[in-house]
Amino acid sequence: MAEPIITMRGVTRAFDDRLAVDDLSLDVVPGTILGVVGPSGSGKTTTIRMLTGTLGRTAGEIRVLGEDPMEFSRRTRGRIAYMPQLFSLYEDLSAQENVGFVAALYGIGPFKRRALIRRALDVVDLWDARHRLARDLSGGMQRRLELACALVHSPDVLFIDEPTAGIDPLLRQSIWDELRELKEQGRTLLVTTQYVSEAEFCDRVALIVDGELVAIDEPEALRQMVFGGDVLQVDTVRAVDPELLSNEPGVERVRQTAPRQLMITVHDAGSMTPRIIDALRTGGVEVAGLEEHQPTFDEVFTGLVEQRRAARGHLDTDASERGAMPNA
């Protein structure tokens, strides 16, 4: 495992009496995409601003490329890029001029700049629109233009805040294709999104709610964390009683989603499939269809949040009971 290129340890950011980020710890290794996923107002943008050094932290430790973001050297600043959530380019400049302006800010000379501008616009498929003013571009094209500006100086690390906010689903897929291509080129990306389904495009996912880290792991590992195994969707010819499988060895959980449909959690779908069919037939129920169910990340996110609330409820109950106990 490579050494992390981004680390956060116990990072907290408070605004007056409100905690925007609470005791956040995470790592990002080189050449990967970490997706920071959570609802609006969960602390995602605050996290990115602290990582880029545009906002200080109240407590904790941050290192990006080995340096504290509040003390970035000029060289390190040249190795990172930040794509903000809101459009921040010059509307009266063309797409090409906007990218060229950003390149000049990084000290790239005019001769080298020309080739880099074309490469950046080609990556986001905007070369043919290079002469159009930024204000005349669609919302999706403006987001891609901002990505081109972030890429023009060939950064090692990209911080990208809500790249697909307000964009139609087809274009969202296109932007993620571009982000995955950047990852394949060896770049490291930290991407925030409120679209839970976009966790599928990331190598690792950090789920954040109310400024707190709910879970962080690979997408499939998060699924296992919630469901505890493979999930089979079983459709039956007639109404089925889930109790038929309650004592079947290897079955972890049975959930009835319709009179003739069960969702069954098992350790291994391959070995359990024939056993489940036999058990239902023994109970007088024929199987009309059976397939492995891939839970959506909306289901995963909901499950993790429910687990968090349940754990908190137990902690609160335990604390209340301890407080009610008489002193010895």
C-alpha positions in Angstrom: 0.0 0.0 0.0 1.4 3.4 -1.0 1.9 6.1 1.5 -1.1 8.5 1.7 -0.8 11.7 -0.4 -3.6 13.3 1.6 -4.2 12.8 5.4 -6.6 14.3 7.9 -6.5 13.4 11.6 -9.2 14.6 14.0 -10.0 17.6 11.9 -12.7 19.9 13.3 -14.0 23.2 12.0 -16.5 25.3 14.0 -18.4 28.3 13.0 -19.5 30.2 16.1 -21.5 27.5 18.0 -21.9 25.1 15.0 -19.6 22.3 14.1 -19.4 22.1 10.3 -16.8 19.3 10.4 -16.4 17.1 13.5 -13.3 15.0 14.2 -12.8 13.9 10.6 -10.0 11.5 9.8 -9.2 10.0 6.4 -6.4 9.1 3.9 -6.1 9.2 0.2 -3.3 7.2 -1.6 -1.8 8.3 -4.9 -3.6 7.5 -8.1 -7.0 7.0 -6.6 -10.4 8.7 -6.4 -11.9 9.3 -2.9 -15.5 10.3 -3.2 -16.8 12.4 -0.2 -20.5 11.7 -0.3 -23.2 13.3 1.7 -26.3 15.6 1.6 -26.2 19.3 1.2 -24.8 21.0 4.3 -23.0 17.9 5.5 -19.5 19.6 5.5 -18.1 18.5 2.2 -17.2 22.0 0.9 -15.7 23.0 4.2 -13.5 19.9 4.1 -12.2 20.7 0.6 -11.6 24.4 1.6 -9.5 23.2 4.6 -7.6 20.7 2.3 -6.7 23.5 -0.2 -5.7 26.0 2.5 -8.5 28.5 1.7 -10.0 27.9 5.2 -8.3 27.2 8.5 -9.3 24.4 10.9 -10.3 24.7 14.5 -8.4 21.5 15.5 -6.7 18.5 14.0 -3.9 17.9 11.5 -3.9 18.0 7.7 -1.1 17.1 5.3 -1.3 17.3 1.5 1.8 16.3 -0.4 3.6 16.3 2.9 2.7 19.9 3.8 0.2 21.7 6.0 -2.3 23.4 3.5 -2.1 26.7 5.5 1.7 26.7 4.8 1.9 25.5 1.3 5.1 26.3 -0.6 4.7 27.8 -4.0 5.9 24.6 -5.6 3.3 22.5 -3.8 0.5 24.9 -4.7 1.6 24.3 -8.3 1.0 20.6 -7.9 -2.7 20.9 -6.8 -5.9 22.2 -8.4 -9.2 23.2 -7.0 -12.5 23.2 -8.9 -15.1 25.0 -6.8 -18.8 24.2 -6.7 -19.9 27.5 -8.2 -18.9 28.9 -11.6 -16.0 31.2 -11.0 -14.5 32.0 -14.4 -14.7 35.1 -16.6 -18.0 35.2 -18.5 -16.8 37.7 -21.0 -13.8 35.6 -22.0 -13.9 32.7 -24.4 -13.3 29.1 -23.3 -9.8 29.3 -24.7 -9.1 32.6 -23.1 -10.2 31.4 -19.7 -7.9 28.4 -19.8 -5.1 30.5 -21.1 -5.6 33.0 -18.2 -5.3 30.3 -15.6 -2.2 28.9 -17.3 -0.6 32.3 -17.2 -1.3 32.6 -13.5 0.8 29.4 -13.0 3.6 31.0 -14.9 3.3 29.0 -18.0 4.9 30.9 -21.0 3.0 31.7 -24.2 4.6 29.1 -26.4 4.1 26.2 -24.0 0.7 27.6 -23.0 -0.8 27.0 -26.5 -0.3 23.3 -26.5 -1.5 22.9 -22.9 -4.7 24.9 -23.6 -5.5 22.6 -26.4 -4.8 19.5 -24.4 -6.9 20.6 -21.5 -9.9 21.5 -23.8 -9.5 18.3 -25.7 -9.8 16.3 -22.4 -13.2 17.8 -21.7 -14.3 17.8 -25.3 -14.5 21.6 -25.6 -11.9 22.3 -28.3 -14.6 22.9 -30.9 -16.2 25.4 -28.6 -13.0 27.2 -27.7 -14.1 30.6 -29.2 -17.4 30.7 -27.5 -17.8 33.1 -24.5 -18.1 31.4 -21.2 -21.5 33.0 -20.6 -22.8 31.4 -23.8 -21.9 27.9 -22.7 -24.5 25.6 -21.2 -24.3 24.7 -17.5 -22.7 21.4 -18.2 -20.1 22.9 -20.6 -19.3 25.6 -18.0 -18.5 22.8 -15.5 -16.3 21.1 -18.1 -14.5 24.4 -18.8 -13.8 24.8 -15.1 -12.3 21.3 -15.1 -10.1 22.2 -18.1 -8.9 25.2 -16.2 -8.0 23.0 -13.2 -6.1 20.6 -15.5 -4.1 23.1 -17.6 -1.0 23.1 -15.4 -1.0 19.2 -15.0 -1.6 19.0 -11.3 -0.8 15.8 -9.3 -3.8 16.3 -6.9 -7.3 17.6 -7.8 -9.9 18.8 -5.3 -13.2 18.9 -7.1 -16.3 20.1 -5.4 -19.7 18.9 -6.7 -18.7 18.6 -10.4 -22.1 17.3 -11.4 -24.4 19.5 -9.3 -27.5 20.5 -11.4 -26.4 18.6 -14.4 -28.5 16.0 -16.4 -27.7 12.3 -15.8 -26.1 11.7 -19.2 -23.6 14.6 -18.8 -22.9 13.5 -15.2 -21.8 10.1 -16.6 -19.6 11.9 -19.1 -17.9 14.0 -16.5 -17.2 11.0 -14.3 -15.7 9.2 -17.4 -13.3 12.2 -17.6 -12.5 12.0 -13.9 -11.8 8.3 -14.2 -9.5 8.9 -17.1 -7.5 11.4 -15.1 -7.2 8.8 -12.4 -5.9 6.3 -15.0 -3.2 8.9 -15.8 -1.9 8.7 -12.3 -3.6 11.7 -10.8 -5.1 11.7 -7.3 -8.7 13.1 -6.9 -10.9 14.0 -4.0 -14.4 14.6 -5.3 -17.4 15.7 -3.3 -21.0 14.9 -4.4 -24.5 14.8 -3.0 -25.5 12.2 -5.5 -25.1 9.0 -3.5 -25.2 6.8 -6.6 -21.9 8.4 -7.8 -20.1 6.5 -5.1 -19.9 3.7 -7.7 -17.4 5.7 -9.7 -14.9 6.0 -6.8 -12.1 3.8 -5.5 -13.0 4.6 -1.9 -16.0 6.4 -0.4 -16.3 8.6 2.7 -19.9 9.0 3.8 -20.4 12.2 5.8 -23.5 13.3 7.6 -23.8 16.5 9.8 -20.0 16.9 9.6 -19.2 13.5 10.9 -17.7 10.5 9.1 -20.2 7.7 9.0 -18.0 5.2 7.1 -15.1 5.1 4.7 -14.1 2.1 2.6 -14.3 0.7 -0.9 -17.9 0.7 -2.3 -18.2 -3.1 -2.2 -16.9 -3.2 1.4 -19.5 -0.6 2.4 -22.2 -2.9 0.9 -21.0 -5.8 3.0 -20.9 -3.6 6.1 -24.7 -2.9 5.6 -26.0 -6.2 4.3 -23.5 -8.7 5.7 -23.2 -10.8 2.6 -24.7 -11.4 -0.9 -28.3 -10.5 -1.5 -30.6 -12.7 -3.6 -33.9 -11.6 -5.0 -36.4 -14.4 -5.2 -39.7 -14.2 -7.0 -42.2 -17.0 -6.4 -45.2 -18.3 -8.2 -47.6 -17.6 -5.3 -47.5 -15.7 -2.0 -44.6 -16.9 0.2 -44.1 -16.9 3.9 -40.5 -15.7 4.8 -40.6 -18.0 7.8 -40.0 -20.9 5.4 -36.3 -19.9 5.3 -35.9 -18.6 8.8 -34.0 -21.7 10.0 -32.2 -22.5 6.8 -28.4 -22.8 7.5 -26.4 -20.1 5.6 -29.4 -17.7 5.4 -28.6 -14.5 7.4 -31.6 -12.4 6.8 -35.0 -12.7 5.0 -36.9 -9.6 4.0 -40.3 -9.7 2.2 -40.6 -6.8 -0.3 -43.9 -8.1 -1.9 -46.3 -11.0 -1.4 -44.4 -13.0 -4.0 -40.9 -11.6 -3.5 -38.1 -12.1 -0.9 -34.8 -10.4 -0.4 -32.4 -13.0 1.2 -29.0 -12.2 2.6 -26.6 -15.1 2.4 -22.8 -15.6 2.9 -22.3 -17.0 -0.6 -24.9 -16.7 -3.4 -23.4 -19.5 -5.6 -23.7 -22.2 -3.0 -26.9 -21.0 -1.4 -29.0 -20.6 -4.5 -29.9 -24.4 -5.0 -30.5 -24.8 -1.3 -33.0 -21.9 -1.2 -34.9 -23.3 -4.2 -35.1 -26.7 -2.5 -36.2 -25.2 0.8 -39.0 -23.3 -0.8 -40.1 -26.3 -2.9 -40.2 -28.4 0.3 -42.5 -25.7 1.7 -44.8 -26.0 -1.3 -43.6 -22.8 -3.1 -42.2 -22.8 -6.6 -39.6 -20.2 -7.6 -40.4 -18.1 -10.7 -37.1 -16.3 -10.7 -33.9 -15.9 -8.7 -31.1 -13.5 -9.2 -28.3 -11.8 -7.2 -29.4 -8.3 -6.2 -26.8 -5.5 -6.3 -28.0 -3.0 -3.7 -27.9 0.6 -4.9 -25.7 3.0 -3.0 -28.9 4.8 -1.9 -29.7 1.6 0.0 -26.2 1.4 1.3 -26.2 5.0 2.4 -29.6 4.7 4.1 -28.4 1.5 5.9 -25.2 3.1 7.2 -27.0 6.1 8.5 -29.6 3.9 10.2 -26.8 1.9 11.8 -25.2 5.1 13.0 -28.4 6.3 14.6 -29.0 3.0 16.2 -25.5 3.0 17.7 -26.0 6.5 19.0 -29.3 5.5 20.5 -27.6 2.7 22.4 -24.8 5.0 23.6 -27.3 7.6 24.7 -29.3 4.9 26.5 -26.2 3.4 28.2 -25.1 6.9 29.3 -28.6 7.7 30.7 -28.6 4.4 32.6 -25.1 5.0 34.0 -26.2 8.5 35.1 -29.3 7.1 36.8 -27.4 4.5 38.8 -26.9 5.3 42.5 -23.4 6.0 43.7 -21.8 3.0 45.4 
